[in-house]
Amino acid sequence: MANIFGLIVSGRLVQTDFTPVSETSLITTILDVDSINHAVVFLTGTTPLPVGTVAVVYWSWPDPNAPPNWQPLGHISNAKPSAIFKISNLKKLHELSSENKFMSAFGQQQICNNAQIGISIEPETNAQLLPNSEAQQAHSYVTFAQKMLENLVNFVASFSVTQDQMTPTPGVSYIPLNTLHTWYQNFERRLQQNPNFWKSN
């Protein structure tokens, strides 16, 4: 698996020195990690990934007192041969759970004083389980939009009055509450059909 993967950190030379730790896992070390905001991981093109697999990318902050604690960043594949990952907003090790459920991908490791990127070649179905997967992002969009719309409808409905209760106020426009409900139902239906429909409007 030598030279299959590459790593770019802004302002530095390309790294291709991934060290195999098993038949399906590799690791590389990153020095001076405090100045890093993003990292690009890519396939070099020398050898494609096996059919039906993806390369899941993991990150580990340095910790002088504990073995690496891996956080999944996302994945690359033959169809998506590169990806940019934001490193600066990842949690430090002391903020993570003590349970390291991703350790098995890279075996029992010694304490490391530098940050590491690990790559694990896994079935492509595993990509859907990643926190940054497109499927989960789409689900997050839908959930956020639904909650926001419900909040808007509930807020507006709390001010509703009947026609008999209305006091004439010149210069103020009124919208029937059922108009808002109709718009909400139409928006939610379109969101269910295509979570990204709003990007084309």
FENMOBEL-V888878 format. One record per residue. N is the residue number from 1. RES is the residue in one small letter. SS is DSSP state (a for helix, b for strand, c for the rest). PSI is psi in whole degrees, 0 to 359 (* if undefined). NEAR is the number of other ideal C-beta (glycine too) atoms within 10 Angstrom. Layout:
n->{N/N}
res->{RES/RES}
ss->{SS/SS}
psi->{PSI/PSI}
near->{NEAR/NEAR}
//
This chain:
n->{1/2/3/4/5/6/7/8/9/10/11/12/13/14/15/16/17/18/19/20/21/22/23/24/25/26/27/28/29/30/31/32/33/34/35/36/37/38/39/40/41/42/43/44/45/46/47/48/49/50/51/52/53/54/55/56/57/58/59/60/61/62/63/64/65/66/67/68/69/70/71/72/73/74/75/76/77/78/79/80/81/82/83/84/85/86/87/88/89/90/91/92/93/94/95/96/97/98/99/100/101/102/103/104/105/106/107/108/109/110/111/112/113/114/115/116/117/118/119/120/121/122/123/124/125/126/127/128/129/130/131/132/133/134/135/136/137/138/139/140/141/142/143/144/145/146/147/148/149/150/151/152/153/154/155/156/157/158/159/160/161/162/163/164/165/166/167/168/169/170/171/172/173/174/175/176/177/178/179/180/181/182/183/184/185/186/187/188/189/190/191/192/193/194/195/196/197/198/199/200/201}
res->{m/a/n/i/f/g/l/i/v/s/g/r/l/v/q/t/d/f/t/p/v/s/e/t/s/l/i/t/t/i/l/d/v/d/s/i/n/h/a/v/v/f/l/t/g/t/t/p/l/p/v/g/t/v/a/v/v/y/w/s/w/p/d/p/n/a/p/p/n/w/q/p/l/g/h/i/s/n/a/k/p/s/a/i/f/k/i/s/n/l/k/k/l/h/e/l/s/s/e/n/k/f/m/s/a/f/g/q/q/q/i/c/n/n/a/q/i/g/i/s/i/e/p/e/t/n/a/q/l/l/p/n/s/e/a/q/q/a/h/s/y/v/t/f/a/q/k/m/l/e/n/l/v/n/f/v/a/s/f/s/v/t/q/d/q/m/t/p/t/p/g/v/s/y/i/p/l/n/t/l/h/t/w/y/q/n/f/e/r/r/l/q/q/n/p/n/f/w/k/s/n}
ss->{c/c/c/c/b/b/b/b/b/c/c/c/c/c/b/c/c/c/b/b/c/c/c/c/b/b/b/b/b/b/c/c/a/a/a/c/c/b/b/b/b/b/b/c/c/c/c/c/c/c/c/c/b/b/b/b/b/b/b/b/c/c/c/c/c/c/b/c/c/c/b/b/b/b/b/b/c/c/c/c/c/b/b/b/b/b/c/c/c/c/c/c/a/a/a/c/c/c/c/c/c/c/a/a/a/c/c/c/c/c/b/c/c/c/b/b/b/b/b/b/b/b/b/a/a/a/a/a/a/c/c/c/c/a/a/a/a/a/a/a/a/a/a/a/a/a/a/a/a/a/a/a/a/a/a/a/a/c/c/c/c/c/c/c/c/c/c/c/c/c/c/c/c/c/c/c/a/a/a/a/a/a/a/a/a/a/a/a/a/a/a/a/a/c/c/c/a/a/a/a/c}
psi->{12/138/20/326/150/157/133/125/130/132/6/165/156/138/131/16/56/130/124/136/349/185/339/8/142/158/146/155/143/124/162/58/339/338/7/133/318/156/140/126/137/160/134/342/357/322/131/161/153/146/136/11/162/163/107/130/131/156/143/124/152/144/115/353/359/155/165/141/109/135/127/134/323/207/163/163/178/326/338/78/1/158/147/130/133/121/326/337/6/150/143/163/320/347/351/162/149/343/123/86/349/2/326/332/333/9/181/124/155/165/138/133/6/158/155/149/129/146/129/124/117/164/144/340/334/335/331/343/352/147/334/13/154/324/318/326/317/318/321/320/313/313/314/313/317/315/319/316/319/319/317/311/315/321/311/319/332/345/5/145/159/169/326/330/348/139/125/125/102/139/355/128/145/143/130/137/328/335/317/318/319/315/317/315/320/317/315/320/315/324/321/324/322/102/344/15/328/342/336/356/*}
near->{18/13/12/18/25/19/20/16/20/10/7/14/8/12/17/15/14/22/12/12/17/13/7/16/21/21/22/19/17/19/12/10/18/7/11/17/10/12/23/15/25/18/18/13/10/12/12/12/19/11/7/9/20/24/26/27/23/22/21/28/21/19/17/7/7/13/16/25/23/25/19/21/23/20/24/23/17/14/8/15/15/11/17/12/16/12/18/10/6/16/11/10/18/11/9/16/8/8/8/18/10/17/15/12/19/22/10/8/16/6/11/17/9/14/22/20/24/24/26/24/21/18/11/16/10/16/22/12/12/19/11/15/16/14/12/13/13/14/12/12/15/14/11/10/15/15/10/10/17/12/10/13/16/9/9/14/11/7/7/10/10/6/7/5/7/10/6/5/8/4/4/8/5/9/9/10/14/8/9/16/13/11/14/16/12/10/15/15/9/13/18/11/8/11/19/11/12/12/8/6/5}
//
